[in-house]
Amino acid sequence: MKTAMRLLEYEKELGTKEVYSIVAIACYFNSCFRECSKAFVKLERLPELSEKEREKYENLAIALFSRNPPIDRRTVSYKCPKSSC
């Protein structure tokens, strides 16, 4: 998940559509639906998308978020076992 989110730093080099598509997929499979929703919003607002592509993103978002509200699962933080963390 962290790796996918780090891709946002390379958006200009890799392309906005590719980066946010990977982020959306990674967030979905990690049950981070709020972040997934943000990625979909970014994808739906891309100026280079055709109406057909935009509609596909919208329909997919509706299908995903009607089953899973855009709320991240509860995160559990773990304390580092070493004293040097």
Biopython code that builds the backbone (N, CA, C, O; Angstrom):
import numpy as np
from Bio.PDB.StructureBuilder import StructureBuilder

atoms = [
    (1, "MET", "N", (0.814, -1.181, 0.000)),
    (1, "MET", "CA", (0.000, 0.000, 0.000)),
    (1, "MET", "C", (0.865, 1.256, 0.000)),
    (1, "MET", "O", (0.616, 2.207, -0.741)),
    (2, "LYS", "N", (1.884, 1.233, 0.849)),
    (2, "LYS", "CA", (2.778, 2.391, 0.914)),
    (2, "LYS", "C", (3.483, 2.616, -0.417)),
    (2, "LYS", "O", (3.686, 3.755, -0.837)),
    (3, "THR", "N", (3.849, 1.534, -1.070)),
    (3, "THR", "CA", (4.543, 1.645, -2.358)),
    (3, "THR", "C", (3.639, 2.281, -3.394)),
    (3, "THR", "O", (4.076, 3.144, -4.156)),
    (4, "ALA", "N", (2.392, 1.868, -3.430)),
    (4, "ALA", "CA", (1.444, 2.440, -4.386)),
    (4, "ALA", "C", (1.239, 3.931, -4.121)),
    (4, "ALA", "O", (1.173, 4.725, -5.059)),
    (5, "MET", "N", (1.141, 4.307, -2.859)),
    (5, "MET", "CA", (0.949, 5.717, -2.525)),
    (5, "MET", "C", (2.194, 6.548, -2.862)),
    (5, "MET", "O", (2.085, 7.738, -3.157)),
    (6, "ARG", "N", (3.358, 5.929, -2.819)),
    (6, "ARG", "CA", (4.584, 6.658, -3.182)),
    (6, "ARG", "C", (4.629, 6.971, -4.669)),
    (6, "ARG", "O", (5.352, 7.870, -5.100)),
    (7, "LEU", "N", (3.853, 6.226, -5.455)),
    (7, "LEU", "CA", (3.790, 6.516, -6.885)),
    (7, "LEU", "C", (3.280, 7.921, -7.156)),
    (7, "LEU", "O", (3.600, 8.507, -8.190)),
    (8, "LEU", "N", (2.495, 8.465, -6.243)),
    (8, "LEU", "CA", (1.955, 9.805, -6.431)),
    (8, "LEU", "C", (3.066, 10.844, -6.603)),
    (8, "LEU", "O", (2.865, 11.882, -7.233)),
    (9, "GLU", "N", (4.227, 10.556, -6.042)),
    (9, "GLU", "CA", (5.369, 11.461, -6.173)),
    (9, "GLU", "C", (5.914, 11.488, -7.602)),
    (9, "GLU", "O", (6.600, 12.433, -7.991)),
    (10, "TYR", "N", (5.604, 10.442, -8.386)),
    (10, "TYR", "CA", (6.124, 10.321, -9.745)),
    (10, "TYR", "C", (5.029, 10.466, -10.794)),
    (10, "TYR", "O", (5.134, 9.933, -11.899)),
    (11, "GLU", "N", (3.984, 11.192, -10.432)),
    (11, "GLU", "CA", (2.841, 11.352, -11.325)),
    (11, "GLU", "C", (3.224, 11.967, -12.669)),
    (11, "GLU", "O", (2.729, 11.525, -13.706)),
    (12, "LYS", "N", (4.079, 12.960, -12.673)),
    (12, "LYS", "CA", (4.466, 13.616, -13.922)),
    (12, "LYS", "C", (5.277, 12.700, -14.827)),
    (12, "LYS", "O", (5.138, 12.738, -16.049)),
    (13, "GLU", "N", (6.116, 11.886, -14.224)),
    (13, "GLU", "CA", (6.973, 10.998, -15.006)),
    (13, "GLU", "C", (6.216, 9.784, -15.541)),
    (13, "GLU", "O", (6.451, 9.356, -16.672)),
    (14, "LEU", "N", (5.311, 9.228, -14.737)),
    (14, "LEU", "CA", (4.628, 7.991, -15.107)),
    (14, "LEU", "C", (3.282, 8.208, -15.776)),
    (14, "LEU", "O", (2.808, 7.337, -16.505)),
    (15, "GLY", "N", (2.669, 9.336, -15.545)),
    (15, "GLY", "CA", (1.359, 9.619, -16.108)),
    (15, "GLY", "C", (0.281, 9.514, -15.040)),
    (15, "GLY", "O", (0.249, 8.563, -14.259)),
    (16, "THR", "N", (-0.591, 10.497, -15.021)),
    (16, "THR", "CA", (-1.627, 10.574, -14.006)),
    (16, "THR", "C", (-2.568, 9.379, -14.053)),
    (16, "THR", "O", (-2.894, 8.805, -13.014)),
    (17, "LYS", "N", (-2.999, 9.008, -15.229)),
    (17, "LYS", "CA", (-3.958, 7.908, -15.362)),
    (17, "LYS", "C", (-3.369, 6.601, -14.843)),
    (17, "LYS", "O", (-4.045, 5.862, -14.128)),
    (18, "GLU", "N", (-2.137, 6.312, -15.187)),
    (18, "GLU", "CA", (-1.497, 5.071, -14.765)),
    (18, "GLU", "C", (-1.297, 5.039, -13.254)),
    (18, "GLU", "O", (-1.572, 4.029, -12.606)),
    (19, "VAL", "N", (-0.820, 6.143, -12.701)),
    (19, "VAL", "CA", (-0.527, 6.205, -11.273)),
    (19, "VAL", "C", (-1.803, 6.031, -10.452)),
    (19, "VAL", "O", (-1.844, 5.214, -9.532)),
    (20, "TYR", "N", (-2.835, 6.789, -10.778)),
    (20, "TYR", "CA", (-4.063, 6.707, -9.989)),
    (20, "TYR", "C", (-4.819, 5.404, -10.231)),
    (20, "TYR", "O", (-5.581, 4.969, -9.367)),
    (21, "SER", "N", (-4.628, 4.786, -11.364)),
    (21, "SER", "CA", (-5.221, 3.462, -11.593)),
    (21, "SER", "C", (-4.580, 2.430, -10.672)),
    (21, "SER", "O", (-5.278, 1.612, -10.074)),
    (22, "ILE", "N", (-3.270, 2.467, -10.559)),
    (22, "ILE", "CA", (-2.563, 1.538, -9.669)),
    (22, "ILE", "C", (-2.933, 1.811, -8.216)),
    (22, "ILE", "O", (-3.144, 0.878, -7.441)),
    (23, "VAL", "N", (-3.013, 3.079, -7.847)),
    (23, "VAL", "CA", (-3.379, 3.436, -6.473)),
    (23, "VAL", "C", (-4.791, 2.942, -6.165)),
    (23, "VAL", "O", (-5.035, 2.402, -5.086)),
    (24, "ALA", "N", (-5.717, 3.122, -7.095)),
    (24, "ALA", "CA", (-7.100, 2.673, -6.878)),
    (24, "ALA", "C", (-7.161, 1.162, -6.687)),
    (24, "ALA", "O", (-7.862, 0.679, -5.798)),
    (25, "ILE", "N", (-6.446, 0.426, -7.499)),
    (25, "ILE", "CA", (-6.438, -1.040, -7.387)),
    (25, "ILE", "C", (-5.828, -1.477, -6.061)),
    (25, "ILE", "O", (-6.388, -2.324, -5.365)),
    (26, "ALA", "N", (-4.685, -0.903, -5.711)),
    (26, "ALA", "CA", (-4.020, -1.274, -4.460)),
    (26, "ALA", "C", (-4.887, -0.924, -3.254)),
    (26, "ALA", "O", (-4.988, -1.708, -2.310)),
    (27, "CYS", "N", (-5.502, 0.235, -3.284)),
    (27, "CYS", "CA", (-6.360, 0.640, -2.174)),
    (27, "CYS", "C", (-7.571, -0.273, -2.053)),
    (27, "CYS", "O", (-7.964, -0.642, -0.946)),
    (28, "TYR", "N", (-8.158, -0.636, -3.173)),
    (28, "TYR", "CA", (-9.329, -1.516, -3.137)),
    (28, "TYR", "C", (-8.980, -2.860, -2.501)),
    (28, "TYR", "O", (-9.690, -3.330, -1.612)),
    (29, "PHE", "N", (-7.904, -3.471, -2.946)),
    (29, "PHE", "CA", (-7.546, -4.785, -2.431)),
    (29, "PHE", "C", (-6.999, -4.751, -1.009)),
    (29, "PHE", "O", (-6.861, -5.797, -0.375)),
    (30, "ASN", "N", (-6.686, -3.561, -0.502)),
    (30, "ASN", "CA", (-6.271, -3.418, 0.894)),
    (30, "ASN", "C", (-7.386, -2.852, 1.758)),
    (30, "ASN", "O", (-7.157, -2.483, 2.909)),
    (31, "SER", "N", (-8.581, -2.782, 1.211)),
    (31, "SER", "CA", (-9.776, -2.271, 1.914)),
    (31, "SER", "C", (-9.613, -0.838, 2.396)),
    (31, "SER", "O", (-10.179, -0.450, 3.417)),
    (32, "CYS", "N", (-8.847, -0.065, 1.665)),
    (32, "CYS", "CA", (-8.701, 1.361, 1.956)),
    (32, "CYS", "C", (-9.623, 2.115, 0.997)),
    (32, "CYS", "O", (-9.174, 2.757, 0.048)),
    (33, "PHE", "N", (-10.913, 2.018, 1.274)),
    (33, "PHE", "CA", (-11.904, 2.503, 0.325)),
    (33, "PHE", "C", (-11.974, 4.018, 0.231)),
    (33, "PHE", "O", (-12.376, 4.548, -0.805)),
    (34, "ARG", "N", (-11.598, 4.719, 1.272)),
    (34, "ARG", "CA", (-11.579, 6.186, 1.201)),
    (34, "ARG", "C", (-10.504, 6.645, 0.218)),
    (34, "ARG", "O", (-10.753, 7.506, -0.626)),
    (35, "GLU", "N", (-9.325, 6.074, 0.330)),
    (35, "GLU", "CA", (-8.237, 6.421, -0.595)),
    (35, "GLU", "C", (-8.571, 5.958, -2.011)),
    (35, "GLU", "O", (-8.236, 6.634, -2.984)),
    (36, "CYS", "N", (-9.222, 4.821, -2.124)),
    (36, "CYS", "CA", (-9.649, 4.317, -3.429)),
    (36, "CYS", "C", (-10.633, 5.295, -4.066)),
    (36, "CYS", "O", (-10.556, 5.569, -5.264)),
    (37, "SER", "N", (-11.551, 5.815, -3.265)),
    (37, "SER", "CA", (-12.518, 6.791, -3.754)),
    (37, "SER", "C", (-11.824, 8.055, -4.252)),
    (37, "SER", "O", (-12.201, 8.610, -5.284)),
    (38, "LYS", "N", (-10.822, 8.503, -3.523)),
    (38, "LYS", "CA", (-10.065, 9.691, -3.943)),
    (38, "LYS", "C", (-9.375, 9.455, -5.279)),
    (38, "LYS", "O", (-9.331, 10.348, -6.125)),
    (39, "ALA", "N", (-8.836, 8.255, -5.471)),
    (39, "ALA", "CA", (-8.178, 7.925, -6.730)),
    (39, "ALA", "C", (-9.193, 7.910, -7.868)),
    (39, "ALA", "O", (-8.899, 8.379, -8.968)),
    (40, "PHE", "N", (-10.377, 7.377, -7.614)),
    (40, "PHE", "CA", (-11.422, 7.376, -8.645)),
    (40, "PHE", "C", (-11.855, 8.787, -9.005)),
    (40, "PHE", "O", (-12.083, 9.080, -10.178)),
    (41, "VAL", "N", (-11.970, 9.652, -8.031)),
    (41, "VAL", "CA", (-12.339, 11.043, -8.307)),
    (41, "VAL", "C", (-11.299, 11.675, -9.226)),
    (41, "VAL", "O", (-11.636, 12.360, -10.191)),
    (42, "LYS", "N", (-10.046, 11.436, -8.913)),
    (42, "LYS", "CA", (-8.967, 11.982, -9.746)),
    (42, "LYS", "C", (-9.049, 11.422, -11.172)),
    (42, "LYS", "O", (-8.875, 12.159, -12.143)),
    (43, "LEU", "N", (-9.315, 10.112, -11.292)),
    (43, "LEU", "CA", (-9.420, 9.497, -12.608)),
    (43, "LEU", "C", (-10.614, 10.036, -13.384)),
    (43, "LEU", "O", (-10.506, 10.280, -14.586)),
    (44, "GLU", "N", (-11.740, 10.225, -12.724)),
    (44, "GLU", "CA", (-12.939, 10.724, -13.397)),
    (44, "GLU", "C", (-12.783, 12.153, -13.877)),
    (44, "GLU", "O", (-13.469, 12.566, -14.811)),
    (45, "ARG", "N", (-11.901, 12.911, -13.262)),
    (45, "ARG", "CA", (-11.728, 14.325, -13.613)),
    (45, "ARG", "C", (-10.586, 14.584, -14.587)),
    (45, "ARG", "O", (-10.257, 15.739, -14.856)),
    (46, "LEU", "N", (-9.984, 13.536, -15.114)),
    (46, "LEU", "CA", (-8.898, 13.735, -16.077)),
    (46, "LEU", "C", (-9.439, 14.406, -17.333)),
    (46, "LEU", "O", (-10.430, 13.947, -17.901)),
    (47, "PRO", "N", (-8.803, 15.486, -17.772)),
    (47, "PRO", "CA", (-9.325, 16.217, -18.935)),
    (47, "PRO", "C", (-9.208, 15.446, -20.255)),
    (47, "PRO", "O", (-9.973, 15.708, -21.184)),
    (48, "GLU", "N", (-8.282, 14.514, -20.354)),
    (48, "GLU", "CA", (-8.074, 13.799, -21.613)),
    (48, "GLU", "C", (-9.006, 12.604, -21.811)),
    (48, "GLU", "O", (-8.936, 11.938, -22.845)),
    (49, "LEU", "N", (-9.875, 12.320, -20.839)),
    (49, "LEU", "CA", (-10.791, 11.190, -20.953)),
    (49, "LEU", "C", (-11.947, 11.506, -21.889)),
    (49, "LEU", "O", (-12.452, 12.628, -21.920)),
    (50, "SER", "N", (-12.353, 10.510, -22.642)),
    (50, "SER", "CA", (-13.560, 10.656, -23.446)),
    (50, "SER", "C", (-14.770, 10.454, -22.538)),
    (50, "SER", "O", (-14.632, 9.980, -21.411)),
    (51, "GLU", "N", (-15.943, 10.811, -23.026)),
    (51, "GLU", "CA", (-17.159, 10.634, -22.235)),
    (51, "GLU", "C", (-17.403, 9.160, -21.927)),
    (51, "GLU", "O", (-17.880, 8.815, -20.845)),
    (52, "LYS", "N", (-17.077, 8.301, -22.876)),
    (52, "LYS", "CA", (-17.274, 6.860, -22.692)),
    (52, "LYS", "C", (-16.371, 6.335, -21.566)),
    (52, "LYS", "O", (-16.814, 5.561, -20.717)),
    (53, "GLU", "N", (-15.099, 6.766, -21.570)),
    (53, "GLU", "CA", (-14.166, 6.344, -20.518)),
    (53, "GLU", "C", (-14.601, 6.878, -19.150)),
    (53, "GLU", "O", (-14.555, 6.165, -18.147)),
    (54, "ARG", "N", (-15.019, 8.136, -19.131)),
    (54, "ARG", "CA", (-15.466, 8.759, -17.889)),
    (54, "ARG", "C", (-16.677, 8.008, -17.326)),
    (54, "ARG", "O", (-16.776, 7.781, -16.121)),
    (55, "GLU", "N", (-17.579, 7.635, -18.208)),
    (55, "GLU", "CA", (-18.764, 6.886, -17.788)),
    (55, "GLU", "C", (-18.389, 5.510, -17.238)),
    (55, "GLU", "O", (-19.006, 5.032, -16.286)),
    (56, "LYS", "N", (-17.380, 4.876, -17.833)),
    (56, "LYS", "CA", (-16.927, 3.571, -17.327)),
    (56, "LYS", "C", (-16.361, 3.700, -15.916)),
    (56, "LYS", "O", (-16.647, 2.869, -15.054)),
    (57, "TYR", "N", (-15.562, 4.736, -15.678)),
    (57, "TYR", "CA", (-15.017, 4.967, -14.338)),
    (57, "TYR", "C", (-16.144, 5.235, -13.339)),
    (57, "TYR", "O", (-16.126, 4.716, -12.223)),
    (58, "GLU", "N", (-17.117, 6.040, -13.741)),
    (58, "GLU", "CA", (-18.236, 6.354, -12.855)),
    (58, "GLU", "C", (-19.031, 5.097, -12.511)),
    (58, "GLU", "O", (-19.373, 4.876, -11.349)),
    (59, "ASN", "N", (-19.324, 4.281, -13.507)),
    (59, "ASN", "CA", (-20.081, 3.047, -13.261)),
    (59, "ASN", "C", (-19.317, 2.077, -12.371)),
    (59, "ASN", "O", (-19.904, 1.433, -11.501)),
    (60, "LEU", "N", (-18.016, 1.972, -12.585)),
    (60, "LEU", "CA", (-17.202, 1.099, -11.746)),
    (60, "LEU", "C", (-17.172, 1.609, -10.303)),
    (60, "LEU", "O", (-17.263, 0.825, -9.358)),
    (61, "ALA", "N", (-17.044, 2.918, -10.144)),
    (61, "ALA", "CA", (-17.040, 3.506, -8.803)),
    (61, "ALA", "C", (-18.371, 3.259, -8.104)),
    (61, "ALA", "O", (-18.394, 2.934, -6.917)),
    (62, "ILE", "N", (-19.463, 3.407, -8.817)),
    (62, "ILE", "CA", (-20.780, 3.163, -8.227)),
    (62, "ILE", "C", (-20.895, 1.702, -7.791)),
    (62, "ILE", "O", (-21.388, 1.410, -6.702)),
    (63, "ALA", "N", (-20.440, 0.792, -8.646)),
    (63, "ALA", "CA", (-20.505, -0.632, -8.312)),
    (63, "ALA", "C", (-19.650, -0.963, -7.089)),
    (63, "ALA", "O", (-20.072, -1.738, -6.230)),
    (64, "LEU", "N", (-18.472, -0.390, -7.006)),
    (64, "LEU", "CA", (-17.576, -0.673, -5.880)),
    (64, "LEU", "C", (-18.072, -0.071, -4.578)),
    (64, "LEU", "O", (-18.095, -0.738, -3.544)),
    (65, "PHE", "N", (-18.472, 1.197, -4.634)),
    (65, "PHE", "CA", (-18.781, 1.909, -3.395)),
    (65, "PHE", "C", (-20.221, 1.745, -2.952)),
    (65, "PHE", "O", (-20.580, 2.216, -1.873)),
    (66, "SER", "N", (-21.055, 1.096, -3.744)),
    (66, "SER", "CA", (-22.389, 0.759, -3.249)),
    (66, "SER", "C", (-22.292, -0.448, -2.311)),
    (66, "SER", "O", (-23.130, -0.626, -1.427)),
    (67, "ARG", "N", (-21.261, -1.273, -2.514)),
    (67, "ARG", "CA", (-21.020, -2.423, -1.629)),
    (67, "ARG", "C", (-20.095, -2.078, -0.479)),
    (67, "ARG", "O", (-20.212, -2.641, 0.610)),
    (68, "ASN", "N", (-19.176, -1.156, -0.718)),
    (68, "ASN", "CA", (-18.174, -0.776, 0.279)),
    (68, "ASN", "C", (-18.174, 0.738, 0.418)),
    (68, "ASN", "O", (-17.728, 1.428, -0.499)),
    (69, "PRO", "N", (-18.656, 1.279, 1.525)),
    (69, "PRO", "CA", (-18.644, 2.734, 1.684)),
    (69, "PRO", "C", (-17.207, 3.256, 1.669)),
    (69, "PRO", "O", (-16.292, 2.552, 2.095)),
    (70, "PRO", "N", (-17.000, 4.485, 1.182)),
    (70, "PRO", "CA", (-15.641, 5.020, 1.093)),
    (70, "PRO", "C", (-15.048, 5.397, 2.449)),
    (70, "PRO", "O", (-14.749, 6.559, 2.722)),
    (71, "ILE", "N", (-14.893, 4.384, 3.276)),
    (71, "ILE", "CA", (-14.296, 4.541, 4.604)),
    (71, "ILE", "C", (-13.167, 3.520, 4.704)),
    (71, "ILE", "O", (-13.360, 2.347, 4.383)),
    (72, "ASP", "N", (-12.011, 3.954, 5.140)),
    (72, "ASP", "CA", (-10.890, 3.032, 5.300)),
    (72, "ASP", "C", (-11.162, 2.076, 6.443)),
    (72, "ASP", "O", (-11.808, 2.418, 7.433)),
    (73, "ARG", "N", (-10.651, 0.870, 6.275)),
    (73, "ARG", "CA", (-10.782, -0.083, 7.380)),
    (73, "ARG", "C", (-9.989, 0.436, 8.562)),
    (73, "ARG", "O", (-9.108, 1.283, 8.420)),
    (74, "ARG", "N", (-10.313, -0.079, 9.712)),
    (74, "ARG", "CA", (-9.607, 0.379, 10.913)),
    (74, "ARG", "C", (-8.144, -0.010, 10.815)),
    (74, "ARG", "O", (-7.815, -1.172, 10.575)),
    (75, "THR", "N", (-7.285, 0.948, 10.998)),
    (75, "THR", "CA", (-5.858, 0.659, 10.935)),
    (75, "THR", "C", (-5.352, 0.273, 12.313)),
    (75, "THR", "O", (-5.734, 0.860, 13.326)),
    (76, "VAL", "N", (-4.505, -0.702, 12.326)),
    (76, "VAL", "CA", (-3.894, -1.159, 13.566)),
    (76, "VAL", "C", (-2.425, -0.781, 13.516)),
    (76, "VAL", "O", (-1.712, -1.155, 12.585)),
    (77, "SER", "N", (-1.981, -0.052, 14.499)),
    (77, "SER", "CA", (-0.568, 0.307, 14.531)),
    (77, "SER", "C", (0.159, -0.647, 15.470)),
    (77, "SER", "O", (-0.341, -1.029, 16.528)),
    (78, "TYR", "N", (1.328, -1.002, 15.048)),
    (78, "TYR", "CA", (2.149, -1.917, 15.835)),
    (78, "TYR", "C", (3.369, -1.176, 16.337)),
    (78, "TYR", "O", (3.980, -0.385, 15.619)),
    (79, "LYS", "N", (3.701, -1.438, 17.543)),
    (79, "LYS", "CA", (4.882, -0.827, 18.122)),
    (79, "LYS", "C", (6.103, -1.626, 17.688)),
    (79, "LYS", "O", (6.076, -2.857, 17.671)),
    (80, "CYS", "N", (7.145, -0.938, 17.347)),
    (80, "CYS", "CA", (8.380, -1.579, 16.907)),
    (80, "CYS", "C", (8.978, -2.374, 18.066)),
    (80, "CYS", "O", (9.076, -1.866, 19.183)),
    (81, "PRO", "N", (9.375, -3.610, 17.805)),
    (81, "PRO", "CA", (9.937, -4.432, 18.880)),
    (81, "PRO", "C", (11.331, -3.996, 19.319)),
    (81, "PRO", "O", (11.780, -4.358, 20.406)),
    (82, "LYS", "N", (12.004, -3.237, 18.495)),
    (82, "LYS", "CA", (13.345, -2.781, 18.839)),
    (82, "LYS", "C", (13.282, -1.425, 19.504)),
    (82, "LYS", "O", (12.338, -0.667, 19.284)),
    (83, "SER", "N", (14.265, -1.115, 20.305)),
    (83, "SER", "CA", (14.279, 0.181, 20.987)),
    (83, "SER", "C", (14.784, 1.301, 20.083)),
    (83, "SER", "O", (14.640, 2.476, 20.421)),
    (84, "SER", "N", (15.368, 0.960, 18.951)),
    (84, "SER", "CA", (15.945, 1.987, 18.074)),
    (84, "SER", "C", (14.982, 2.474, 17.007)),
    (84, "SER", "O", (15.396, 3.213, 16.114)),
    (85, "CYS", "N", (13.748, 2.101, 17.062)),
    (85, "CYS", "CA", (12.771, 2.506, 16.022)),
    (85, "CYS", "C", (12.286, 3.908, 16.225)),
    (85, "CYS", "O", (11.469, 4.398, 15.445)),
]
sb = StructureBuilder()
sb.init_structure("model")
sb.init_model(0)
sb.init_chain("A")
sb.init_seg("    ")
for serial, (resi, resn, name, xyz) in enumerate(atoms, 1):
    if name == "N":
        sb.init_residue(resn, " ", resi, " ")
    sb.init_atom(name, np.array(xyz, "f"), 0.0, 1.0, " ", f" {name:<3s}", serial, name[0])
structure = sb.get_structure()
